[in-house]
């Protein structure tokens, strides 16, 4: 269960409108949305393609500014840059091909100017925690896609973030590997006690990982429901075999299916979609 008290991060009335720079004028991509992310809480967000999921994450991270509304991290406004204490992992492989696994993980710490002993201690721990010990001297080209994503997660872990933002980090992996990587993320979440926000297209992944699942509408994305899963913190991918898991995924799909049909322009079919 999430911790009580002031939220670690807060989106209040956040809206994002993009200027396309052509005859189409502007695109209302997101909002308004409100979201409080508690300390130690794991929230996942699902929604149809183009509904503003990544825009929501980038706004919370400070990578883009909202057109309206406010964003705060630990009570302070997020204004145009990523605050210290927020770590981000994207879907794209962000490993540096000319560096070894160990040096990839150490990269951010070196840029931050940490002492060599501190870098060594943090990186050695992250390498061990993520099961990369046998590959510390390998280069990204020698690793599978799943292992390269472990490297990217480890590079975020060493920065000791209090809020971890994950933008479909396992989207390119097969379903079995994705669920097993979810176990690694849950282990990381329990170890660090960080708050986590994960964007995903996969309903099973969203339900398995989350304390709450946020369902976004078709563009402009708005939260149509925040579903509490009720899972214990000790959960793992084994939970997908439970009856309650099936009920939750079915409920979320029933909501998401309607929004996906709207996004595809099949508005006339929505009223006939049924359960």
C-alpha positions in Angstrom: 0.0 0.0 0.0 1.2 3.5 -0.7 2.5 5.6 2.2 0.3 8.3 3.7 1.2 12.0 3.9 1.9 14.7 1.4 2.2 13.4 -2.2 5.6 12.9 -3.6 4.4 14.2 -7.0 1.3 16.1 -8.0 -0.3 17.1 -11.3 -3.0 19.7 -10.9 -5.3 20.7 -13.8 -2.5 19.8 -16.2 -3.3 20.4 -19.9 -0.9 20.2 -22.9 -1.7 21.7 -26.3 0.9 21.4 -29.1 1.2 23.9 -32.0 1.7 21.8 -35.1 3.1 24.7 -37.1 0.9 23.9 -40.1 -2.8 24.4 -41.2 -4.0 21.9 -38.5 -3.2 24.6 -36.0 -3.0 23.1 -32.5 -3.5 19.7 -31.0 -5.0 19.3 -27.6 -3.0 16.2 -26.5 -3.7 15.9 -22.8 -5.9 17.0 -20.0 -7.0 18.5 -17.9 -5.6 15.8 -15.5 -5.1 15.6 -11.8 -2.9 13.0 -10.1 -1.3 12.6 -6.7 1.5 10.1 -6.5 2.1 9.1 -2.9 5.5 8.3 -1.5 6.3 4.6 -2.1 3.3 4.2 -4.5 3.4 2.3 -7.8 1.0 3.7 -10.4 0.7 2.5 -14.0 -1.1 4.4 -16.8 -2.8 2.8 -19.8 -4.7 4.4 -22.7 -5.3 4.2 -26.4 -2.5 5.2 -28.8 -2.1 9.0 -29.1 -3.9 9.8 -25.8 -1.0 11.6 -24.2 0.5 9.0 -22.0 4.1 9.9 -22.8 3.2 13.6 -22.7 1.9 13.1 -19.1 5.2 11.4 -18.1 7.4 14.1 -19.8 5.4 16.8 -18.1 5.8 15.2 -14.7 9.6 14.9 -15.4 10.0 18.5 -16.4 11.0 17.6 -20.0 8.0 19.6 -21.3 6.0 22.4 -19.8 2.2 22.2 -19.4 0.0 24.6 -21.3 -2.0 25.0 -18.2 -2.0 23.6 -14.7 0.9 22.9 -12.3 3.4 20.1 -11.6 5.1 19.6 -8.3 7.7 17.2 -7.0 8.1 16.9 -3.2 6.2 20.2 -2.8 8.3 22.2 -5.2 7.3 23.3 -8.7 8.7 21.4 -11.7 9.9 24.2 -14.0 11.5 23.3 -17.3 14.1 20.7 -16.2 14.3 17.3 -14.5 14.5 17.8 -10.7 17.2 16.0 -8.8 15.6 12.9 -7.3 13.7 11.9 -10.5 15.0 9.0 -12.7 13.7 8.2 -16.1 13.9 5.0 -18.2 12.6 5.2 -21.8 11.5 2.5 -24.2 14.4 3.1 -26.5 17.7 1.5 -25.8 19.7 4.3 -24.2 22.9 2.4 -23.5 26.1 3.9 -24.9 27.5 1.3 -27.3 31.2 2.3 -26.8 31.0 1.7 -23.0 30.9 -1.5 -21.1 28.0 -2.4 -18.9 29.8 -1.2 -15.8 30.8 2.1 -17.4 27.3 2.6 -18.8 25.9 2.3 -15.3 28.6 4.6 -13.9 28.1 7.3 -16.6 25.6 9.5 -14.7 27.5 9.3 -11.5 30.8 10.4 -13.1 29.0 13.4 -14.8 27.7 14.3 -11.3 31.2 14.4 -10.0 30.9 11.8 -7.3 34.0 10.4 -5.7 35.5 7.2 -7.2 34.9 5.1 -4.1 31.2 6.1 -4.0 30.8 5.4 -7.7 32.4 2.0 -7.4 30.2 1.1 -4.4 27.0 2.1 -6.1 27.7 0.6 -9.4 28.9 -2.7 -8.0 25.7 -2.9 -6.0 23.5 -2.1 -9.0 25.4 -4.6 -11.2 24.8 -7.3 -8.6 21.2 -6.3 -7.9 20.2 -6.4 -11.5 21.9 -9.8 -12.1 24.5 -8.3 -14.5 27.7 -9.5 -12.7 28.7 -11.9 -15.4 28.4 -9.1 -18.0 30.0 -6.1 -16.3 32.8 -6.0 -18.9 30.5 -6.7 -21.9 29.3 -4.2 -24.4 25.7 -3.5 -25.2 25.9 -5.2 -28.6 26.8 -8.4 -26.8 23.5 -8.3 -24.7 19.9 -9.3 -25.4 17.3 -6.5 -25.5 16.1 -7.4 -22.0 19.6 -7.2 -20.6 20.2 -3.9 -22.2 17.1 -2.6 -20.5 18.5 -3.9 -17.2 21.5 -1.8 -17.8 19.3 1.3 -18.3 17.4 0.5 -15.2 20.6 0.0 -13.2 21.9 3.4 -14.5 18.8 5.0 -13.0 19.1 3.0 -9.8 22.6 4.2 -9.0 21.3 7.8 -9.0 19.0 6.8 -6.0 15.9 8.5 -7.3 12.9 9.0 -5.1 10.6 9.0 -8.2 11.1 6.6 -11.1 9.4 7.3 -14.4 9.2 4.4 -16.8 8.0 5.0 -20.4 7.2 1.6 -21.8 10.6 0.2 -21.0 9.7 -3.3 -22.0 7.6 -2.6 -25.1 10.1 -4.2 -27.5 10.2 -7.5 -25.5 8.1 -10.6 -25.8 5.4 -11.1 -23.3 7.1 -13.7 -21.1 10.3 -11.6 -20.8 8.2 -8.5 -20.2 6.5 -10.1 -17.2 9.8 -11.4 -15.8 11.3 -7.9 -16.2 8.3 -6.7 -14.3 9.4 -8.9 -11.4 12.8 -7.0 -11.5 11.0 -3.7 -11.4 8.9 -4.7 -8.4 12.0 -5.9 -6.6 13.7 -2.6 -7.4 10.6 -0.7 -6.1 10.6 -2.6 -2.8 14.3 -2.1 -2.3 14.4 1.6 -3.0 11.0 2.5 -1.6 10.7 5.0 -4.5 7.5 6.1 -6.1 7.0 4.7 -9.6 5.0 5.8 -12.5 5.0 3.4 -15.5 3.4 4.0 -18.9 2.4 0.9 -20.8 0.2 -0.4 -23.6 0.0 -3.9 -21.9 -2.9 -4.3 -19.6 -1.5 -7.4 -17.9 1.7 -5.6 -17.1 -0.2 -2.5 -15.8 -2.3 -4.6 -13.5 0.5 -6.9 -12.2 2.7 -4.0 -11.2 0.4 -1.4 -9.9 -1.1 -0.2 -6.6 -3.3 1.9 -8.9 -4.0 1.7 -12.6 -4.9 5.0 -14.3 -7.1 4.7 -17.5 -6.7 7.6 -19.9 -9.4 8.5 -22.4 -8.9 9.0 -26.1 -7.2 12.3 -27.0 -7.2 14.6 -25.2 -6.2 12.2 -22.5 -8.1 12.5 -19.3 -8.3 10.0 -16.4 -11.7 8.2 -16.7 -10.9 5.9 -13.8 -8.1 5.1 -11.3 -8.4 1.5 -10.3 -7.0 0.2 -7.0 -5.6 -3.3 -7.4 -5.3 -4.2 -3.7 -2.1 -6.3 -4.3 0.4 -6.7 -1.5 3.8 -5.2 -1.9 5.3 -8.7 -2.1 3.5 -9.4 -5.4 5.2 -11.0 -8.4 4.3 -12.2 -11.9 2.7 -15.3 -10.2 -0.3 -13.0 -9.5 -1.4 -13.3 -13.2 -2.7 -16.7 -12.4 -5.1 -15.5 -9.8 -8.8 -15.0 -10.4 -8.8 -11.4 -9.1 -6.2 -10.6 -11.8 -8.5 -11.8 -14.5 -11.4 -9.7 -13.1 -9.2 -6.5 -13.0 -7.8 -6.9 -16.5 -11.3 -7.6 -17.9 -12.7 -4.4 -16.2 -9.8 -2.3 -17.4 -10.2 -3.7 -21.0 -13.9 -2.9 -21.0 -13.1 0.7 -20.3 -10.1 0.9 -22.6 -11.8 -0.8 -25.5 -14.4 2.0 -25.8 -11.6 4.6 -25.7 -9.5 2.7 -28.3 -12.5 2.6 -30.7 -12.9 6.4 -30.3 -9.3 6.9 -31.0 -9.7 4.9 -34.2 -12.6 7.0 -35.3 -15.2 4.3 -34.9 -17.5 6.5 -32.8 -20.6 5.0 -34.3 -19.7 1.6 -33.0 -19.1 2.6 -29.4 -22.7 2.5 -28.4 -23.0 -1.0 -29.9 -19.7 -2.2 -28.3 -21.4 -3.8 -25.4 -19.5 -5.5 -22.5 
